[in-house]
Amino acid sequence: MLEEYRKYLAEREALGVPALPLTPEQTADLCALLENPPAGEEDFLKDLLSERIAPGVDPSAEVKANWLGEVAHGDKQSPLVSRENAIELLGTMMGGYNVPYIVRELEGDLAQLAADTLKDIIMVFDNFEVVKKLA
């Protein structure tokens, strides 16, 4: 996946246009690589995760949010993304698929970080009542 994506980046750069966000399939591949990163690719993988996936309710954002939610809750692990970092990254996604995972962490050992992350997200949709109840 990484070699193919680098080739794609070079093609787009040659055309003078930015790369498109990762597809859901590429995002799933990226998440798998983040759990067992190839040596020397750590920074590139973290950059792809934070910068190359559309926020909000894009299909790729759903894949990203699901994976970060599992890391934040401790169900999955990555040597590159800690539970705290997963919550912080969820907080950069604007709202949508990420919100239930942040709300879930309001009742865990990282509740303050989750609350600090959630306070800047306005698109909480159906989770508003849960947040209100926990407040």
N, CA, C and O atoms as a MOPAC input file, in Angstrom:
PM7 MOZYME 1SCF
protein

 N      0.81600 1    -1.19000 1     0.00000 1
 C      0.00000 1     0.00000 1     0.00000 1
 C      0.86200 1     1.25700 1     0.00000 1
 O      0.55500 1     2.21400 1    -0.71100 1
 N      1.93500 1     1.26700 1     0.78700 1
 C      2.75700 1     2.46500 1     0.89800 1
 C      3.46600 1     2.79600 1    -0.41300 1
 O      3.51100 1     3.95600 1    -0.82200 1
 N      4.00900 1     1.79900 1    -1.05700 1
 C      4.70400 1     2.02400 1    -2.32700 1
 C      3.73300 1     2.53600 1    -3.39000 1
 O      4.04400 1     3.46100 1    -4.14100 1
 N      2.57400 1     1.93000 1    -3.43800 1
 C      1.54500 1     2.34800 1    -4.39400 1
 C      1.11600 1     3.79200 1    -4.12600 1
 O      0.93100 1     4.57400 1    -5.05900 1
 N      0.96000 1     4.13800 1    -2.85000 1
 C      0.53100 1     5.48800 1    -2.50800 1
 C      1.62500 1     6.50900 1    -2.81600 1
 O      1.32700 1     7.61400 1    -3.26900 1
 N      2.86900 1     6.15500 1    -2.57800 1
 C      3.96600 1     7.06900 1    -2.90900 1
 C      4.01500 1     7.32600 1    -4.42200 1
 O      4.27200 1     8.44900 1    -4.85500 1
 N      3.77100 1     6.30200 1    -5.20500 1
 C      3.73800 1     6.46300 1    -6.66400 1
 C      2.60200 1     7.42100 1    -7.04500 1
 O      2.78000 1     8.30000 1    -7.88800 1
 N      1.45200 1     7.24400 1    -6.42300 1
 C      0.30200 1     8.11000 1    -6.66400 1
 C      0.63400 1     9.55800 1    -6.29200 1
 O      0.29900 1    10.48000 1    -7.03500 1
 N      1.29400 1     9.76000 1    -5.14100 1
 C      1.67800 1    11.10500 1    -4.72100 1
 C      2.59800 1    11.76000 1    -5.74900 1
 O      2.44300 1    12.93900 1    -6.06500 1
 N      3.54900 1    10.99400 1    -6.26600 1
 C      4.48300 1    11.52900 1    -7.26700 1
 C      3.74700 1    11.91700 1    -8.54600 1
 O      4.04900 1    12.94500 1    -9.15200 1
 N      2.78800 1    11.09800 1    -8.95200 1
 C      1.99900 1    11.41000 1   -10.15000 1
 C      1.21700 1    12.69900 1    -9.96000 1
 O      1.19000 1    13.54500 1   -10.85300 1
 N      0.58800 1    12.85300 1    -8.81800 1
 C     -0.19900 1    14.05700 1    -8.53900 1
 C      0.71300 1    15.28600 1    -8.46500 1
 O      0.37000 1    16.35500 1    -8.97000 1
 N      1.86400 1    15.12200 1    -7.83800 1
 C      2.80800 1    16.23100 1    -7.72300 1
 C      3.29300 1    16.66600 1    -9.10700 1
 O      3.42600 1    17.86000 1    -9.37500 1
 N      3.55500 1    15.70000 1    -9.97600 1
 C      3.99400 1    16.01100 1   -11.34400 1
 C      2.92700 1    16.81100 1   -12.09500 1
 O      3.25000 1    17.61900 1   -12.96600 1
 N      1.68300 1    16.58800 1   -11.76300 1
 C      0.57300 1    17.32000 1   -12.38400 1
 C      0.32800 1    18.67200 1   -11.71400 1
 O     -0.42800 1    19.49800 1   -12.22500 1
 N      0.97500 1    18.89100 1   -10.56700 1
 C      0.79300 1    20.13700 1    -9.84500 1
 C     -0.49700 1    20.21000 1    -9.06000 1
 O     -1.00300 1    21.29800 1    -8.78400 1
 N     -1.03400 1    19.04700 1    -8.69700 1
 C     -2.28300 1    19.00800 1    -7.93000 1
 C     -2.07300 1    18.20200 1    -6.65000 1
 O     -1.26400 1    17.27400 1    -6.62400 1
 N     -2.80000 1    18.55600 1    -5.59100 1
 C     -2.64200 1    17.80600 1    -4.34300 1
 C     -3.26900 1    16.41100 1    -4.45200 1
 O     -4.14300 1    16.15700 1    -5.28100 1
 N     -2.80000 1    15.54600 1    -3.60500 1
 C     -3.35000 1    14.18500 1    -3.55000 1
 C     -4.75800 1    14.21700 1    -2.97100 1
 O     -5.07000 1    15.04000 1    -2.11100 1
 N     -5.59000 1    13.32400 1    -3.44600 1
 C     -6.92400 1    13.15700 1    -2.88500 1
 C     -6.80700 1    12.44400 1    -1.53800 1
 O     -5.80000 1    11.78500 1    -1.28000 1
 N     -7.81600 1    12.56500 1    -0.67600 1
 C     -7.79400 1    11.82800 1     0.59300 1
 C     -7.77900 1    10.31900 1     0.34800 1
 O     -8.15500 1     9.84500 1    -0.72400 1
 N     -7.34400 1     9.58800 1     1.34800 1
 C     -7.32500 1     8.13000 1     1.25900 1
 C     -8.74200 1     7.58000 1     1.08000 1
 O     -9.70900 1     8.14000 1     1.59600 1
 N     -8.84000 1     6.49800 1     0.35500 1
 C    -10.11700 1     5.79800 1     0.20000 1
 C    -10.37200 1     4.97400 1     1.46000 1
 O     -9.46300 1     4.79500 1     2.27000 1
 N    -11.59900 1     4.46900 1     1.63800 1
 C    -11.84200 1     3.59300 1     2.79700 1
 C    -10.92600 1     2.36400 1     2.80600 1
 O    -10.47400 1     1.93300 1     3.86700 1
 N    -10.65700 1     1.81000 1     1.64000 1
 C     -9.78500 1     0.62600 1     1.56400 1
 C     -8.35500 1     0.98600 1     1.96700 1
 O     -7.71200 1     0.25300 1     2.71800 1
 N     -7.86400 1     2.12000 1     1.46300 1
 C     -6.52300 1     2.56100 1     1.83300 1
 C     -6.45400 1     2.86900 1     3.32900 1
 O     -5.44700 1     2.58900 1     3.97900 1
 N     -7.50700 1     3.43500 1     3.86000 1
 C     -7.54800 1     3.75400 1     5.28800 1
 C     -7.49800 1     2.48500 1     6.12400 1
 O     -6.79800 1     2.43600 1     7.13500 1
 N     -8.22800 1     1.46600 1     5.71600 1
 C     -8.19300 1     0.18000 1     6.42900 1
 C     -6.79500 1    -0.42200 1     6.37600 1
 O     -6.30300 1    -0.94300 1     7.37700 1
 N     -6.15400 1    -0.35200 1     5.21100 1
 C     -4.78300 1    -0.85700 1     5.08200 1
 C     -3.83600 1    -0.07300 1     5.99100 1
 O     -2.96500 1    -0.65100 1     6.64100 1
 N     -4.01400 1     1.23800 1     6.02800 1
 C     -3.18900 1     2.09000 1     6.87400 1
 C     -3.34400 1     1.70200 1     8.34200 1
 O     -2.35300 1     1.58600 1     9.06400 1
 N     -4.57300 1     1.50300 1     8.78000 1
 C     -4.81800 1     1.12800 1    10.17900 1
 C     -4.13000 1    -0.18800 1    10.52100 1
 O     -3.56700 1    -0.33700 1    11.60600 1
 N     -4.17600 1    -1.13300 1     9.60300 1
 C     -3.48700 1    -2.40800 1     9.83500 1
 C     -1.97600 1    -2.19700 1     9.93500 1
 O     -1.31400 1    -2.81700 1    10.76800 1
 N     -1.43700 1    -1.32800 1     9.09200 1
 C     -0.00200 1    -1.04200 1     9.15100 1
 C      0.38500 1    -0.33000 1    10.44100 1
 O      1.48600 1    -0.53300 1    10.95400 1
 N     -0.50100 1     0.49400 1    10.96500 1
 C     -0.21700 1     1.20400 1    12.21300 1
 C     -0.11700 1     0.24800 1    13.40500 1
 O      0.52900 1     0.56600 1    14.40300 1
 N     -0.74300 1    -0.90000 1    13.30400 1
 C     -0.65400 1    -1.88800 1    14.38000 1
 C      0.66700 1    -2.64800 1    14.33900 1
 O      1.13100 1    -3.15300 1    15.36100 1
 N      1.26400 1    -2.72800 1    13.16800 1
 C      2.53300 1    -3.42400 1    12.99000 1
 C      3.32900 1    -2.67300 1    11.92300 1
 O      3.46000 1    -3.15200 1    10.79700 1
 N      3.86100 1    -1.49600 1    12.27200 1
 C      4.47700 1    -0.64100 1    11.26000 1
 C      5.80600 1    -1.17500 1    10.73300 1
 O      6.63600 1    -1.67600 1    11.49200 1
 N      5.99000 1    -1.05700 1     9.42000 1
 C      7.29100 1    -1.41500 1     8.85700 1
 C      8.35600 1    -0.43300 1     9.36500 1
 O      8.07700 1     0.75500 1     9.53300 1
 N      9.53300 1    -0.91300 1     9.60100 1
 C     10.62300 1    -0.07100 1    10.10000 1
 C     10.88600 1     1.08000 1     9.13300 1
 O     10.92100 1     0.89900 1     7.91600 1
 N     11.06600 1     2.24800 1     9.69900 1
 C     11.37700 1     3.42300 1     8.90600 1
 C     10.17200 1     4.14700 1     8.33000 1
 O     10.32500 1     5.20300 1     7.71600 1
 N      8.98300 1     3.60300 1     8.51500 1
 C      7.77400 1     4.20100 1     7.94400 1
 C      6.90100 1     4.90300 1     8.98100 1
 O      5.81100 1     5.37400 1     8.65700 1
 N      7.36700 1     4.97500 1    10.21100 1
 C      6.55300 1     5.48400 1    11.30200 1
 C      6.01600 1     6.89100 1    11.04300 1
 O      4.81500 1     7.12800 1    11.17800 1
 N      6.88200 1     7.81400 1    10.67700 1
 C      6.44400 1     9.19500 1    10.46300 1
 C      5.47300 1     9.31000 1     9.29200 1
 O      4.49500 1    10.05500 1     9.36400 1
 N      5.73900 1     8.58200 1     8.22600 1
 C      4.85400 1     8.61300 1     7.05800 1
 C      3.47000 1     8.06900 1     7.41700 1
 O      2.45500 1     8.63700 1     7.01500 1
 N      3.43100 1     6.97900 1     8.16600 1
 C      2.15600 1     6.39700 1     8.57900 1
 C      1.36400 1     7.36100 1     9.45900 1
 O      0.16000 1     7.53100 1     9.26600 1
 N      2.02700 1     7.98700 1    10.41300 1
 C      1.33300 1     8.93800 1    11.28600 1
 C      0.83100 1    10.14700 1    10.50400 1
 O     -0.24700 1    10.66700 1    10.79300 1
 N      1.59600 1    10.59400 1     9.52500 1
 C      1.16800 1    11.70900 1     8.68900 1
 C     -0.05700 1    11.32600 1     7.86000 1
 O     -0.99900 1    12.11000 1     7.73900 1
 N     -0.04400 1    10.13600 1     7.29800 1
 C     -1.21600 1     9.68200 1     6.53000 1
 C     -2.45900 1     9.65600 1     7.41500 1
 O     -3.53300 1    10.08600 1     6.99400 1
 N     -2.31400 1     9.15600 1     8.63200 1
 C     -3.45300 1     9.06400 1     9.54500 1
 C     -3.99800 1    10.44100 1     9.91300 1
 O     -5.21200 1    10.64100 1     9.94800 1
 N     -3.12400 1    11.36600 1    10.18100 1
 C     -3.58800 1    12.67100 1    10.65500 1
 C     -3.92900 1    13.64300 1     9.52600 1
 O     -4.74700 1    14.54300 1     9.72200 1
 N     -3.32200 1    13.48200 1     8.35000 1
 C     -3.47000 1    14.49800 1     7.31000 1
 C     -4.15100 1    14.05300 1     6.02100 1
 O     -4.56500 1    14.90700 1     5.23600 1
 N     -4.28300 1    12.76900 1     5.77400 1
 C     -4.75300 1    12.30600 1     4.46400 1
 C     -6.10300 1    11.59300 1     4.47800 1
 O     -6.45600 1    10.89900 1     3.52500 1
 N     -6.85200 1    11.76900 1     5.56300 1
 C     -8.18800 1    11.17400 1     5.64400 1
 C     -9.17500 1    12.30000 1     5.88500 1
 O     -9.01200 1    13.09000 1     6.81500 1
 N    -10.19500 1    12.37200 1     5.05100 1
 C    -11.17800 1    13.44300 1     5.17400 1
 C    -11.89000 1    13.35000 1     6.53200 1
 O    -12.20500 1    12.25400 1     6.99500 1
 N    -12.14100 1    14.50400 1     7.16900 1
 C    -12.85300 1    14.49100 1     8.45800 1
 C    -14.35900 1    14.38100 1     8.25000 1
 O    -14.84000 1    14.29000 1     7.12100 1
 N    -15.08500 1    14.39200 1     9.34500 1
 C    -16.54900 1    14.41300 1     9.25700 1
 C    -17.15600 1    13.05200 1     9.00800 1
 O    -16.81500 1    12.07900 1     9.68100 1
 N    -18.05200 1    12.98300 1     8.04400 1
 C    -18.79300 1    11.74600 1     7.80000 1
 C    -18.44200 1    11.10900 1     6.45600 1
 O    -19.27400 1    10.43300 1     5.85100 1
 N    -17.24700 1    11.32000 1     6.00500 1
 C    -16.72000 1    10.64600 1     4.83000 1
 C    -16.56600 1     9.15200 1     5.14400 1
 O    -16.26900 1     8.80400 1     6.28600 1
 N    -16.76000 1     8.26400 1     4.16600 1
 C    -16.59900 1     6.82800 1     4.44200 1
 C    -15.22400 1     6.46200 1     5.01400 1
 O    -15.12100 1     5.56400 1     5.85000 1
 N    -14.18400 1     7.14300 1     4.57500 1
 C    -12.85200 1     6.86800 1     5.12500 1
 C    -12.75900 1     7.32000 1     6.57500 1
 O    -12.07300 1     6.69700 1     7.38500 1
 N    -13.45500 1     8.41300 1     6.89900 1
 C    -13.46600 1     8.89300 1     8.27700 1
 C    -14.11400 1     7.86800 1     9.20300 1
 O    -13.72700 1     7.74300 1    10.36400 1
 N    -15.08800 1     7.14500 1     8.69400 1
 C    -15.72000 1     6.10500 1     9.51100 1
 C    -14.71100 1     5.01300 1     9.85200 1
 O    -14.65300 1     4.54700 1    10.99000 1
 N    -13.91800 1     4.60500 1     8.86000 1
 C    -12.89500 1     3.58100 1     9.09600 1
 C    -11.88400 1     4.08800 1    10.12200 1
 O    -11.51200 1     3.36900 1    11.05000 1
 N    -11.44600 1     5.32700 1     9.94400 1
 C    -10.48100 1     5.93400 1    10.86800 1
 C    -11.05700 1     6.02800 1    12.27700 1
 O    -10.39400 1     5.65600 1    13.24500 1
 N    -12.27600 1     6.51900 1    12.39600 1
 C    -12.90600 1     6.67300 1    13.71300 1
 C    -13.08200 1     5.32600 1    14.40000 1
 O    -12.83300 1     5.20600 1    15.59900 1
 N    -13.50300 1     4.32300 1    13.66200 1
 C    -13.67500 1     2.99000 1    14.25000 1
 C    -12.35400 1     2.47500 1    14.81500 1
 O    -12.30600 1     1.95000 1    15.92700 1
 N    -11.28500 1     2.63000 1    14.03900 1
 C     -9.98400 1     2.13600 1    14.48300 1
 C     -9.47900 1     2.94200 1    15.67400 1
 O     -9.03000 1     2.37200 1    16.66800 1
 N     -9.55100 1     4.26800 1    15.57400 1
 C     -9.10000 1     5.09700 1    16.69200 1
 C     -9.92400 1     4.83800 1    17.94900 1
 O     -9.39300 1     4.86100 1    19.05900 1
 N    -11.21900 1     4.59200 1    17.77600 1
 C    -12.06900 1     4.26600 1    18.91400 1
 C    -11.62600 1     2.99400 1    19.61200 1
 O    -11.64500 1     2.91300 1    20.84000 1
 N    -11.22900 1     2.00500 1    18.83200 1
 C    -10.73900 1     0.75500 1    19.41800 1
 C     -9.41400 1     0.96700 1    20.14100 1
 O     -9.18600 1     0.39400 1    21.20600 1
 N     -8.54500 1     1.78800 1    19.56400 1
 C     -7.27000 1     2.08900 1    20.22600 1
 C     -7.52700 1     2.87900 1    21.50500 1
 O     -6.94700 1     2.57400 1    22.54700 1
 N     -8.38800 1     3.89000 1    21.43800 1
 C     -8.69200 1     4.71700 1    22.61200 1
 C     -9.24300 1     3.88500 1    23.75900 1
 O     -8.95700 1     4.15600 1    24.92600 1
 N    -10.02400 1     2.88500 1    23.42800 1
 C    -10.64500 1     2.04800 1    24.45600 1
 C     -9.74000 1     0.90300 1    24.91600 1
 O    -10.05100 1     0.21100 1    25.88600 1
 N     -8.62800 1     0.70900 1    24.22000 1
 C     -7.70100 1    -0.35600 1    24.58500 1
 C     -7.98500 1    -1.68200 1    23.92600 1
 O     -7.35500 1    -2.68200 1    24.26900 1
 N     -8.92400 1    -1.72400 1    22.97900 1
 C     -9.25300 1    -2.96900 1    22.28600 1
 C     -8.22500 1    -3.31800 1    21.21200 1
 O     -8.05600 1    -4.48900 1    20.87100 1
 N     -7.54300 1    -2.31200 1    20.68400 1
 C     -6.46000 1    -2.50700 1    19.71500 1
 C     -5.28600 1    -1.68900 1    20.19700 1
 O     -5.44100 1    -0.74100 1    20.96600 1
 N     -4.09300 1    -2.07300 1    19.72900 1
 C     -2.89200 1    -1.36100 1    20.14000 1
 C     -2.02500 1    -1.04400 1    18.93700 1
 O     -2.00300 1    -1.77300 1    17.94600 1
 N     -1.31800 1     0.05500 1    19.05200 1
 C     -0.37300 1     0.47600 1    18.03200 1
 C      0.85200 1     1.05100 1    18.72400 1
 O      0.72000 1     1.81300 1    19.68200 1
 N      2.03700 1     0.69900 1    18.25400 1
 C      3.22700 1     1.31200 1    18.83300 1
 C      3.35700 1     2.79700 1    18.46500 1
 O      4.18900 1     3.50800 1    19.02900 1
 N      2.53900 1     3.25800 1    17.52600 1
 C      2.62400 1     4.64300 1    17.05900 1
 C      1.50100 1     5.53300 1    17.56600 1
 O      1.62100 1     6.75800 1    17.54500 1
 N      0.41100 1     4.92800 1    18.02200 1
 C     -0.75700 1     5.69900 1    18.45200 1
 C     -1.17200 1     5.20200 1    19.84000 1
 O     -1.67700 1     4.08900 1    19.99200 1
 N     -0.94900 1     6.04800 1    20.84000 1
 C     -1.34100 1     5.70100 1    22.20400 1
 C     -2.83600 1     5.91700 1    22.37300 1
 O     -3.49000 1     6.48600 1    21.49800 1
 N     -3.37100 1     5.46800 1    23.48400 1
 C     -4.79600 1     5.71400 1    23.77300 1
 C     -5.07100 1     7.20700 1    23.80900 1
 O     -6.07300 1     7.67400 1    23.26500 1
 N     -4.18000 1     7.95800 1    24.45100 1
 C     -4.34500 1     9.40600 1    24.53400 1
 C     -4.29800 1    10.04800 1    23.15000 1
 O     -5.12300 1    10.90000 1    22.81900 1
 N     -3.33500 1     9.63400 1    22.35800 1
 C     -3.20800 1    10.17900 1    21.01300 1
 C     -4.42600 1     9.84100 1    20.16900 1
 O     -4.85200 1    10.64900 1    19.34300 1
 N     -4.99000 1     8.65600 1    20.36800 1
 C     -6.19100 1     8.26200 1    19.62400 1
 C     -7.35200 1     9.20500 1    19.94900 1
 O     -8.08600 1     9.62000 1    19.05300 1
 N     -7.51300 1     9.53800 1    21.21500 1
 C     -8.57900 1    10.47000 1    21.61000 1
 C     -8.33000 1    11.84500 1    20.99600 1
 O     -9.25100 1    12.48300 1    20.48700 1
 N     -7.08700 1    12.29000 1    21.04800 1
 C     -6.75300 1    13.58600 1    20.45400 1
 C     -7.04100 1    13.59400 1    18.95600 1
 O     -7.58900 1    14.56700 1    18.43900 1
 N     -6.68200 1    12.53300 1    18.26000 1
 C     -6.94700 1    12.44400 1    16.81900 1
 C     -8.44500 1    12.37700 1    16.53100 1
 O     -8.91500 1    12.95800 1    15.55300 1
 N     -9.19100 1    11.67700 1    17.37100 1
 C    -10.64700 1    11.66700 1    17.21600 1
 C    -11.20300 1    13.08200 1    17.32000 1
 O    -12.17500 1    13.42800 1    16.64900 1
 N    -10.58800 1    13.88300 1    18.15500 1
 C    -11.03300 1    15.25200 1    18.34300 1
 C    -10.79100 1    16.15900 1    17.15000 1
 O    -11.36600 1    17.24500 1    17.07900 1
 N     -9.96500 1    15.74400 1    16.22400 1
 C     -9.68200 1    16.56300 1    15.04000 1
 C    -10.63700 1    16.27100 1    13.88900 1
 O    -10.51500 1    16.86300 1    12.81700 1
 N    -11.57100 1    15.38000 1    14.09900 1
 C    -12.40500 1    14.89100 1    12.98900 1
 C    -13.72700 1    15.64600 1    12.82300 1
 O    -14.57100 1    15.21400 1    12.03700 1
 N    -13.93000 1    16.73500 1    13.52100 1
 C    -15.06500 1    17.63800 1    13.35900 1
 C    -16.38200 1    17.15900 1    13.96500 1
 O    -17.13100 1    17.98800 1    14.48100 1
 N    -16.68700 1    15.93000 1    13.93000 1
 C    -17.96500 1    15.41700 1    14.40400 1
 C    -18.43800 1    14.32000 1    13.47400 1
 O    -17.95200 1    14.18400 1    12.35100 1
 N    -19.37600 1    13.55300 1    13.94600 1
 C    -19.87600 1    12.44500 1    13.13900 1
 C    -19.47600 1    11.12100 1    13.75300 1
 O    -19.83000 1    10.82400 1    14.89400 1
 N    -18.73900 1    10.32800 1    13.00000 1
 C    -18.36900 1     8.97600 1    13.43400 1
 C    -17.48200 1     8.96300 1    14.66900 1
 O    -17.48300 1     7.97700 1    15.40700 1
 N    -16.74000 1    10.00700 1    14.91100 1
 C    -15.81200 1    10.04600 1    16.03300 1
 C    -16.48900 1    10.27000 1    17.38500 1
 O    -15.97200 1     9.84200 1    18.41700 1
 N    -17.62700 1    10.92800 1    17.38300 1
 C    -18.25000 1    11.37200 1    18.63200 1
 C    -18.60200 1    10.21900 1    19.58100 1
 O    -18.28300 1    10.31900 1    20.76500 1
 N    -19.23200 1     9.14500 1    19.13500 1
 C    -19.55700 1     8.07500 1    20.10100 1
 C    -18.32700 1     7.51300 1    20.81600 1
 O    -18.41000 1     7.11300 1    21.97700 1
 N    -17.19700 1     7.48400 1    20.12900 1
 C    -15.98700 1     6.95900 1    20.75900 1
 C    -15.43900 1     7.91500 1    21.80900 1
 O    -14.95800 1     7.48000 1    22.85600 1
 N    -15.50700 1     9.20800 1    21.53500 1
 C    -15.06600 1    10.18500 1    22.53400 1
 C    -16.01200 1    10.15300 1    23.73200 1
 O    -15.56900 1    10.17800 1    24.88000 1
 N    -17.30800 1    10.09900 1    23.46300 1
 C    -18.30000 1    10.05800 1    24.54600 1
 C    -18.09500 1     8.81400 1    25.40700 1
 O    -18.19300 1     8.89100 1    26.63100 1
 N    -17.81700 1     7.68700 1    24.79400 1
 C    -17.57800 1     6.45700 1    25.55900 1
 C    -16.42600 1     6.63700 1    26.53900 1
 O    -16.46400 1     6.10100 1    27.64700 1
 N    -15.40700 1     7.38400 1    26.14000 1
 C    -14.24700 1     7.56800 1    27.00800 1
 C    -14.50000 1     8.55700 1    28.13900 1
 O    -13.66400 1     8.69500 1    29.03300 1
 N    -15.64100 1     9.24700 1    28.11500 1
 C    -15.99300 1    10.14200 1    29.22900 1
 C    -16.19000 1     9.37700 1    30.52900 1
 O    -16.13600 1     9.96400 1    31.60900 1
 N    -16.41400 1     8.08300 1    30.43400 1
 C    -16.62200 1     7.25800 1    31.62700 1
 C    -15.41100 1     6.39600 1    31.96300 1
 O    -15.49600 1     5.52000 1    32.82300 1
 N    -14.28900 1     6.63400 1    31.29600 1
 C    -13.09700 1     5.83100 1    31.52800 1
 C    -12.00700 1     6.59000 1    32.24900 1
 O    -12.23000 1     7.68500 1    32.76500 1
 N    -10.83400 1     6.00100 1    32.27900 1
 C     -9.70600 1     6.60900 1    32.98100 1
 C     -9.12700 1     7.81400 1    32.23800 1
 O     -8.30300 1     8.54000 1    32.79400 1
 N     -9.54600 1     8.03600 1    30.99500 1
 C     -9.10800 1     9.20000 1    30.23300 1
 C    -10.25500 1    10.19500 1    30.04800 1
 O    -10.32900 1    10.89800 1    29.04100 1
 N    -11.13600 1    10.23700 1    31.02700 1
 C    -12.34800 1    11.05800 1    30.93100 1
 C    -12.04200 1    12.53700 1    30.74600 1
 O    -12.70300 1    13.20300 1    29.95000 1
 N    -11.06000 1    13.06300 1    31.46100 1
 C    -10.76300 1    14.49800 1    31.33900 1
 C    -10.25700 1    14.83500 1    29.94600 1
 O    -10.64800 1    15.85000 1    29.37000 1
 N     -9.39500 1    13.99600 1    29.40400 1
 C     -8.90900 1    14.21400 1    28.03700 1
 C    -10.06600 1    14.13600 1    27.04500 1
 O    -10.15600 1    14.95100 1    26.12700 1
 N    -10.94200 1    13.16400 1    27.22700 1
 C    -12.10600 1    13.02900 1    26.34200 1
 C    -12.99900 1    14.26100 1    26.44600 1
 O    -13.49100 1    14.75300 1    25.43000 1
 N    -13.21300 1    14.76200 1    27.65200 1
 C    -14.05000 1    15.95500 1    27.84200 1
 C    -13.40500 1    17.17100 1    27.19500 1
 O    -14.08400 1    17.96400 1    26.54300 1
 N    -12.10700 1    17.31900 1    27.37100 1
 C    -11.40000 1    18.44300 1    26.75800 1
 C    -11.46200 1    18.36200 1    25.23500 1
 O    -11.57000 1    19.38400 1    24.55700 1
 N    -11.39400 1    17.16800 1    24.71400 1
 C    -11.46200 1    16.96000 1    23.26900 1
 C    -12.86300 1    17.23800 1    22.74500 1
 O    -13.03100 1    17.84900 1    21.68900 1
 N    -13.84100 1    16.79500 1    23.47300 1
 C    -15.23900 1    16.91700 1    23.03700 1
 C    -15.75500 1    18.35100 1    23.08400 1
 O    -16.65500 1    18.70600 1    22.32200 1
 N    -15.20800 1    19.16900 1    23.95400 1
 C    -15.75200 1    20.51400 1    24.14900 1
 C    -15.68800 1    21.39100 1    22.90600 1
 O    -16.44100 1    22.35900 1    22.80400 1
 N    -14.81600 1    21.07900 1    21.97000 1
 C    -14.69200 1    21.87400 1    20.75000 1
 C    -15.44800 1    21.28800 1    19.55900 1
 O    -15.39200 1    21.84000 1    18.46000 1
 N    -16.14100 1    20.19500 1    19.76300 1
 C    -16.89100 1    19.55400 1    18.67600 1
 C    -18.35400 1    19.94900 1    18.79700 1
 O    -18.97400 1    19.74000 1    19.84000 1
 N    -18.90400 1    20.51800 1    17.73300 1
 C    -20.29600 1    20.97300 1    17.79700 1
 C    -21.26200 1    19.99400 1    17.14300 1
 O    -22.46600 1    20.06600 1    17.39100 1
 N    -20.77000 1    19.09200 1    16.32400 1
 C    -21.65900 1    18.14800 1    15.63400 1
 C    -21.72100 1    16.83300 1    16.40000 1
 O    -21.14000 1    15.83300 1    15.97900 1
 N    -22.42900 1    16.83900 1    17.53000 1
 C    -22.51200 1    15.63800 1    18.36100 1
 C    -23.79300 1    14.84300 1    18.11600 1
 O    -23.92400 1    13.72300 1    18.60900 1
 N    -24.72700 1    15.39900 1    17.37100 1
 C    -25.94500 1    14.71900 1    16.95200 1
 C    -26.63100 1    13.97900 1    18.09700 1
 O    -26.94300 1    14.58300 1    19.12300 1
 N    -26.86500 1    12.69400 1    17.93300 1
 C    -27.62200 1    11.90300 1    18.90400 1
 C    -26.90700 1    11.72100 1    20.24000 1
 O    -27.51300 1    11.25000 1    21.20300 1
 N    -25.66100 1    12.07800 1    20.30900 1
 C    -24.89500 1    11.89300 1    21.53700 1
 C    -25.07100 1    13.03000 1    22.53200 1
 O    -24.56700 1    12.94600 1    23.65200 1
 N    -25.76600 1    14.07900 1    22.15300 1
 C    -25.92700 1    15.22900 1    23.02900 1
 C    -26.56600 1    14.83700 1    24.35400 1
 O    -26.10300 1    15.26100 1    25.41300 1
 N    -27.61600 1    14.03900 1    24.30800 1
 C    -28.31100 1    13.65600 1    25.54300 1
 C    -27.40100 1    12.83900 1    26.46200 1
 O    -27.48400 1    12.97100 1    27.68300 1
 N    -26.55000 1    12.01300 1    25.90200 1
 C    -25.61200 1    11.21700 1    26.71200 1
 C    -24.63200 1    12.14800 1    27.39200 1
 O    -24.37100 1    12.01900 1    28.58800 1
 N    -24.08400 1    13.09300 1    26.62900 1
 C    -23.13100 1    14.05100 1    27.19200 1
 C    -23.80000 1    14.87400 1    28.27800 1
 O    -23.20900 1    15.09700 1    29.33500 1
 N    -25.01500 1    15.32800 1    28.03900 1
 C    -25.74900 1    16.12600 1    29.01700 1
 C    -25.95000 1    15.33500 1    30.31100 1
 O    -25.78800 1    15.87100 1    31.40800 1
 N    -26.30100 1    14.07200 1    30.17300 1
 C    -26.52000 1    13.21300 1    31.33800 1
 C    -25.22500 1    13.01500 1    32.13100 1
 O    -25.24200 1    13.02300 1    33.36100 1
 N    -24.11800 1    12.83900 1    31.43400 1
 C    -22.83700 1    12.63200 1    32.11000 1
 C    -22.30300 1    13.90300 1    32.75000 1
 O    -21.52500 1    13.84500 1    33.70200 1
 N    -22.72400 1    15.05800 1    32.22300 1
 C    -22.25300 1    16.33400 1    32.78300 1
 C    -22.77000 1    16.48200 1    34.20000 1
 O    -22.49200 1    17.48500 1    34.85700 1

